[in-house]
Amino acid sequence: MMMRKLKQFYWVTTKHKDVTERLTQVNPSLAAETRKVLDVNKSERHIRGGLATKEKYLHQH
């Protein structure tokens, strides 16, 4: 039973790999569009993290 739960969790964590690697084989044009979105998200995530931290401390005081 425990192994089944671990396998289910493992498959959930492969979404990023599916989008970045396997989609290229299935649909290259969609993979290129998806890559652009992921790259923008990656380049902006440190800013969102900083804003979230700022909000957290503003609401604590």
PDB file as gemmi writes it, atoms N, CA and C in Angstrom:
CRYST1    1.000    1.000    1.000  90.00  90.00  90.00 P 1                      
ATOM      1  N   MET A   1       0.822  -1.192   0.000  1.00  0.00           N  
ATOM      2  CA  MET A   1       0.000   0.000   0.000  1.00  0.00           C  
ATOM      3  C   MET A   1       0.868   1.259   0.000  1.00  0.00           C  
ATOM      4  N   MET A   2       1.909   1.281   0.831  1.00  0.00           N  
ATOM      5  CA  MET A   2       2.779   2.449   0.912  1.00  0.00           C  
ATOM      6  C   MET A   2       3.487   2.686  -0.420  1.00  0.00           C  
ATOM      7  N   MET A   3       3.913   1.628  -1.091  1.00  0.00           N  
ATOM      8  CA  MET A   3       4.610   1.778  -2.367  1.00  0.00           C  
ATOM      9  C   MET A   3       3.673   2.394  -3.407  1.00  0.00           C  
ATOM     10  N   ARG A   4       2.413   2.042  -3.375  1.00  0.00           N  
ATOM     11  CA  ARG A   4       1.452   2.600  -4.320  1.00  0.00           C  
ATOM     12  C   ARG A   4       1.345   4.117  -4.117  1.00  0.00           C  
ATOM     13  N   LYS A   5       1.295   4.558  -2.863  1.00  0.00           N  
ATOM     14  CA  LYS A   5       1.222   5.995  -2.588  1.00  0.00           C  
ATOM     15  C   LYS A   5       2.489   6.695  -3.065  1.00  0.00           C  
ATOM     16  N   LEU A   6       3.632   6.081  -2.857  1.00  0.00           N  
ATOM     17  CA  LEU A   6       4.874   6.687  -3.305  1.00  0.00           C  
ATOM     18  C   LEU A   6       4.918   6.795  -4.822  1.00  0.00           C  
ATOM     19  N   LYS A   7       4.443   5.790  -5.506  1.00  0.00           N  
ATOM     20  CA  LYS A   7       4.423   5.844  -6.963  1.00  0.00           C  
ATOM     21  C   LYS A   7       3.508   6.957  -7.448  1.00  0.00           C  
ATOM     22  N   GLN A   8       2.352   7.113  -6.825  1.00  0.00           N  
ATOM     23  CA  GLN A   8       1.436   8.175  -7.220  1.00  0.00           C  
ATOM     24  C   GLN A   8       2.101   9.533  -7.023  1.00  0.00           C  
ATOM     25  N   PHE A   9       2.765   9.715  -5.908  1.00  0.00           N  
ATOM     26  CA  PHE A   9       3.444  10.976  -5.638  1.00  0.00           C  
ATOM     27  C   PHE A   9       4.550  11.209  -6.652  1.00  0.00           C  
ATOM     28  N   TYR A  10       5.286  10.177  -6.995  1.00  0.00           N  
ATOM     29  CA  TYR A  10       6.360  10.300  -7.974  1.00  0.00           C  
ATOM     30  C   TYR A  10       5.825  10.815  -9.300  1.00  0.00           C  
ATOM     31  N   TRP A  11       4.714  10.279  -9.738  1.00  0.00           N  
ATOM     32  CA  TRP A  11       4.164  10.697 -11.023  1.00  0.00           C  
ATOM     33  C   TRP A  11       3.702  12.145 -11.001  1.00  0.00           C  
ATOM     34  N   VAL A  12       3.221  12.590  -9.876  1.00  0.00           N  
ATOM     35  CA  VAL A  12       2.805  13.981  -9.766  1.00  0.00           C  
ATOM     36  C   VAL A  12       4.009  14.904  -9.931  1.00  0.00           C  
ATOM     37  N   THR A  13       5.158  14.507  -9.426  1.00  0.00           N  
ATOM     38  CA  THR A  13       6.334  15.366  -9.477  1.00  0.00           C  
ATOM     39  C   THR A  13       6.992  15.389 -10.848  1.00  0.00           C  
ATOM     40  N   THR A  14       6.548  14.601 -11.799  1.00  0.00           N  
ATOM     41  CA  THR A  14       7.181  14.589 -13.120  1.00  0.00           C  
ATOM     42  C   THR A  14       6.498  15.530 -14.105  1.00  0.00           C  
ATOM     43  N   LYS A  15       5.567  16.343 -13.648  1.00  0.00           N  
ATOM     44  CA  LYS A  15       4.879  17.249 -14.565  1.00  0.00           C  
ATOM     45  C   LYS A  15       5.854  18.177 -15.273  1.00  0.00           C  
ATOM     46  N   HIS A  16       6.800  18.707 -14.533  1.00  0.00           N  
ATOM     47  CA  HIS A  16       7.763  19.622 -15.147  1.00  0.00           C  
ATOM     48  C   HIS A  16       8.572  18.909 -16.217  1.00  0.00           C  
ATOM     49  N   LYS A  17       8.983  17.698 -15.938  1.00  0.00           N  
ATOM     50  CA  LYS A  17       9.747  16.930 -16.922  1.00  0.00           C  
ATOM     51  C   LYS A  17       8.888  16.633 -18.157  1.00  0.00           C  
ATOM     52  N   ASP A  18       7.619  16.307 -17.937  1.00  0.00           N  
ATOM     53  CA  ASP A  18       6.720  16.062 -19.068  1.00  0.00           C  
ATOM     54  C   ASP A  18       6.628  17.289 -19.963  1.00  0.00           C  
ATOM     55  N   VAL A  19       6.470  18.438 -19.339  1.00  0.00           N  
ATOM     56  CA  VAL A  19       6.301  19.669 -20.103  1.00  0.00           C  
ATOM     57  C   VAL A  19       7.589  20.055 -20.816  1.00  0.00           C  
ATOM     58  N   THR A  20       8.714  19.882 -20.167  1.00  0.00           N  
ATOM     59  CA  THR A  20       9.965  20.348 -20.763  1.00  0.00           C  
ATOM     60  C   THR A  20      10.594  19.359 -21.736  1.00  0.00           C  
ATOM     61  N   GLU A  21      10.502  18.077 -21.457  1.00  0.00           N  
ATOM     62  CA  GLU A  21      11.210  17.106 -22.295  1.00  0.00           C  
ATOM     63  C   GLU A  21      10.285  16.285 -23.193  1.00  0.00           C  
ATOM     64  N   ARG A  22       9.282  15.704 -22.632  1.00  0.00           N  
ATOM     65  CA  ARG A  22       8.448  14.777 -23.409  1.00  0.00           C  
ATOM     66  C   ARG A  22       7.538  15.492 -24.393  1.00  0.00           C  
ATOM     67  N   LEU A  23       7.093  16.697 -24.051  1.00  0.00           N  
ATOM     68  CA  LEU A  23       6.224  17.443 -24.946  1.00  0.00           C  
ATOM     69  C   LEU A  23       6.948  17.778 -26.244  1.00  0.00           C  
ATOM     70  N   THR A  24       8.250  17.949 -26.194  1.00  0.00           N  
ATOM     71  CA  THR A  24       9.041  18.233 -27.387  1.00  0.00           C  
ATOM     72  C   THR A  24       8.886  17.124 -28.419  1.00  0.00           C  
ATOM     73  N   GLN A  25       8.799  15.898 -27.960  1.00  0.00           N  
ATOM     74  CA  GLN A  25       8.657  14.767 -28.866  1.00  0.00           C  
ATOM     75  C   GLN A  25       7.239  14.667 -29.422  1.00  0.00           C  
ATOM     76  N   VAL A  26       6.263  15.074 -28.615  1.00  0.00           N  
ATOM     77  CA  VAL A  26       4.868  14.930 -29.020  1.00  0.00           C  
ATOM     78  C   VAL A  26       4.409  16.098 -29.886  1.00  0.00           C  
ATOM     79  N   ASN A  27       4.722  17.322 -29.446  1.00  0.00           N  
ATOM     80  CA  ASN A  27       4.253  18.512 -30.151  1.00  0.00           C  
ATOM     81  C   ASN A  27       5.300  19.619 -30.002  1.00  0.00           C  
ATOM     82  N   PRO A  28       6.254  19.703 -30.920  1.00  0.00           N  
ATOM     83  CA  PRO A  28       7.358  20.657 -30.799  1.00  0.00           C  
ATOM     84  C   PRO A  28       6.924  22.127 -30.738  1.00  0.00           C  
ATOM     85  N   SER A  29       5.906  22.512 -31.499  1.00  0.00           N  
ATOM     86  CA  SER A  29       5.492  23.917 -31.485  1.00  0.00           C  
ATOM     87  C   SER A  29       4.867  24.291 -30.141  1.00  0.00           C  
ATOM     88  N   LEU A  30       4.066  23.399 -29.580  1.00  0.00           N  
ATOM     89  CA  LEU A  30       3.478  23.647 -28.266  1.00  0.00           C  
ATOM     90  C   LEU A  30       4.568  23.652 -27.198  1.00  0.00           C  
ATOM     91  N   ALA A  31       5.557  22.794 -27.359  1.00  0.00           N  
ATOM     92  CA  ALA A  31       6.671  22.751 -26.410  1.00  0.00           C  
ATOM     93  C   ALA A  31       7.441  24.065 -26.420  1.00  0.00           C  
ATOM     94  N   ALA A  32       7.619  24.667 -27.578  1.00  0.00           N  
ATOM     95  CA  ALA A  32       8.333  25.944 -27.679  1.00  0.00           C  
ATOM     96  C   ALA A  32       7.556  27.050 -26.966  1.00  0.00           C  
ATOM     97  N   GLU A  33       6.247  27.083 -27.156  1.00  0.00           N  
ATOM     98  CA  GLU A  33       5.418  28.078 -26.472  1.00  0.00           C  
ATOM     99  C   GLU A  33       5.461  27.870 -24.964  1.00  0.00           C  
ATOM    100  N   THR A  34       5.374  26.633 -24.555  1.00  0.00           N  
ATOM    101  CA  THR A  34       5.405  26.304 -23.132  1.00  0.00           C  
ATOM    102  C   THR A  34       6.736  26.691 -22.523  1.00  0.00           C  
ATOM    103  N   ARG A  35       7.815  26.461 -23.239  1.00  0.00           N  
ATOM    104  CA  ARG A  35       9.147  26.818 -22.754  1.00  0.00           C  
ATOM    105  C   ARG A  35       9.247  28.313 -22.499  1.00  0.00           C  
ATOM    106  N   LYS A  36       8.654  29.132 -23.387  1.00  0.00           N  
ATOM    107  CA  LYS A  36       8.681  30.586 -23.197  1.00  0.00           C  
ATOM    108  C   LYS A  36       7.984  30.969 -21.887  1.00  0.00           C  
ATOM    109  N   VAL A  37       6.824  30.379 -21.643  1.00  0.00           N  
ATOM    110  CA  VAL A  37       6.075  30.678 -20.422  1.00  0.00           C  
ATOM    111  C   VAL A  37       6.867  30.257 -19.192  1.00  0.00           C  
ATOM    112  N   LEU A  38       7.454  29.069 -19.226  1.00  0.00           N  
ATOM    113  CA  LEU A  38       8.248  28.585 -18.092  1.00  0.00           C  
ATOM    114  C   LEU A  38       9.473  29.465 -17.844  1.00  0.00           C  
ATOM    115  N   ASP A  39      10.100  29.936 -18.914  1.00  0.00           N  
ATOM    116  CA  ASP A  39      11.277  30.794 -18.763  1.00  0.00           C  
ATOM    117  C   ASP A  39      10.915  32.133 -18.126  1.00  0.00           C  
ATOM    118  N   VAL A  40       9.783  32.706 -18.532  1.00  0.00           N  
ATOM    119  CA  VAL A  40       9.329  33.964 -17.925  1.00  0.00           C  
ATOM    120  C   VAL A  40       9.026  33.739 -16.451  1.00  0.00           C  
ATOM    121  N   ASN A  41       8.332  32.653 -16.146  1.00  0.00           N  
ATOM    122  CA  ASN A  41       8.001  32.341 -14.765  1.00  0.00           C  
ATOM    123  C   ASN A  41       9.275  32.184 -13.924  1.00  0.00           C  
ATOM    124  N   LYS A  42      10.252  31.501 -14.462  1.00  0.00           N  
ATOM    125  CA  LYS A  42      11.496  31.271 -13.725  1.00  0.00           C  
ATOM    126  C   LYS A  42      12.244  32.584 -13.490  1.00  0.00           C  
ATOM    127  N   SER A  43      12.218  33.466 -14.483  1.00  0.00           N  
ATOM    128  CA  SER A  43      12.939  34.727 -14.337  1.00  0.00           C  
ATOM    129  C   SER A  43      12.255  35.690 -13.375  1.00  0.00           C  
ATOM    130  N   GLU A  44      10.966  35.495 -13.109  1.00  0.00           N  
ATOM    131  CA  GLU A  44      10.222  36.400 -12.237  1.00  0.00           C  
ATOM    132  C   GLU A  44       9.944  35.838 -10.852  1.00  0.00           C  
ATOM    133  N   ARG A  45      10.226  34.594 -10.607  1.00  0.00           N  
ATOM    134  CA  ARG A  45       9.794  33.988  -9.350  1.00  0.00           C  
ATOM    135  C   ARG A  45      10.499  34.567  -8.133  1.00  0.00           C  
ATOM    136  N   HIS A  46      11.742  35.030  -8.271  1.00  0.00           N  
ATOM    137  CA  HIS A  46      12.411  35.629  -7.125  1.00  0.00           C  
ATOM    138  C   HIS A  46      11.731  36.943  -6.726  1.00  0.00           C  
ATOM    139  N   ILE A  47      11.175  37.646  -7.687  1.00  0.00           N  
ATOM    140  CA  ILE A  47      10.460  38.881  -7.390  1.00  0.00           C  
ATOM    141  C   ILE A  47       9.163  38.570  -6.649  1.00  0.00           C  
ATOM    142  N   ARG A  48       8.433  37.562  -7.124  1.00  0.00           N  
ATOM    143  CA  ARG A  48       7.185  37.171  -6.443  1.00  0.00           C  
ATOM    144  C   ARG A  48       7.463  36.690  -5.030  1.00  0.00           C  
ATOM    145  N   GLY A  49       8.554  35.977  -4.849  1.00  0.00           N  
ATOM    146  CA  GLY A  49       8.918  35.507  -3.512  1.00  0.00           C  
ATOM    147  C   GLY A  49       9.212  36.664  -2.577  1.00  0.00           C  
ATOM    148  N   GLY A  50       9.919  37.662  -3.082  1.00  0.00           N  
ATOM    149  CA  GLY A  50      10.211  38.843  -2.269  1.00  0.00           C  
ATOM    150  C   GLY A  50       8.962  39.610  -1.906  1.00  0.00           C  
ATOM    151  N   LEU A  51       8.052  39.741  -2.848  1.00  0.00           N  
ATOM    152  CA  LEU A  51       6.793  40.440  -2.572  1.00  0.00           C  
ATOM    153  C   LEU A  51       5.952  39.672  -1.562  1.00  0.00           C  
ATOM    154  N   ALA A  52       5.944  38.371  -1.658  1.00  0.00           N  
ATOM    155  CA  ALA A  52       5.190  37.549  -0.704  1.00  0.00           C  
ATOM    156  C   ALA A  52       5.760  37.696   0.701  1.00  0.00           C  
ATOM    157  N   THR A  53       7.078  37.729   0.800  1.00  0.00           N  
ATOM    158  CA  THR A  53       7.719  37.905   2.108  1.00  0.00           C  
ATOM    159  C   THR A  53       7.395  39.288   2.672  1.00  0.00           C  
ATOM    160  N   LYS A  54       7.437  40.299   1.829  1.00  0.00           N  
ATOM    161  CA  LYS A  54       7.109  41.664   2.254  1.00  0.00           C  
ATOM    162  C   LYS A  54       5.680  41.716   2.787  1.00  0.00           C  
ATOM    163  N   GLU A  55       4.748  41.128   2.056  1.00  0.00           N  
ATOM    164  CA  GLU A  55       3.346  41.086   2.501  1.00  0.00           C  
ATOM    165  C   GLU A  55       3.208  40.367   3.835  1.00  0.00           C  
ATOM    166  N   LYS A  56       3.923  39.290   3.982  1.00  0.00           N  
ATOM    167  CA  LYS A  56       3.860  38.517   5.213  1.00  0.00           C  
ATOM    168  C   LYS A  56       4.239  39.374   6.406  1.00  0.00           C  
ATOM    169  N   TYR A  57       5.346  40.106   6.292  1.00  0.00           N  
ATOM    170  CA  TYR A  57       5.808  40.909   7.424  1.00  0.00           C  
ATOM    171  C   TYR A  57       4.977  42.165   7.613  1.00  0.00           C  
ATOM    172  N   LEU A  58       4.370  42.688   6.562  1.00  0.00           N  
ATOM    173  CA  LEU A  58       3.476  43.844   6.716  1.00  0.00           C  
ATOM    174  C   LEU A  58       2.242  43.476   7.527  1.00  0.00           C  
ATOM    175  N   HIS A  59       1.755  42.263   7.330  1.00  0.00           N  
ATOM    176  CA  HIS A  59       0.541  41.825   8.041  1.00  0.00           C  
ATOM    177  C   HIS A  59       0.829  41.334   9.454  1.00  0.00           C  
ATOM    178  N   GLN A  60       2.081  41.055   9.771  1.00  0.00           N  
ATOM    179  CA  GLN A  60       2.411  40.571  11.112  1.00  0.00           C  
ATOM    180  C   GLN A  60       2.450  41.704  12.114  1.00  0.00           C  
ATOM    181  N   HIS A  61       2.771  42.894  11.711  1.00  0.00           N  
ATOM    182  CA  HIS A  61       2.929  43.989  12.667  1.00  0.00           C  
ATOM    183  C   HIS A  61       1.700  44.800  12.830  1.00  0.00           C  
TER     184      HIS A  61                                                      
END                                                                             
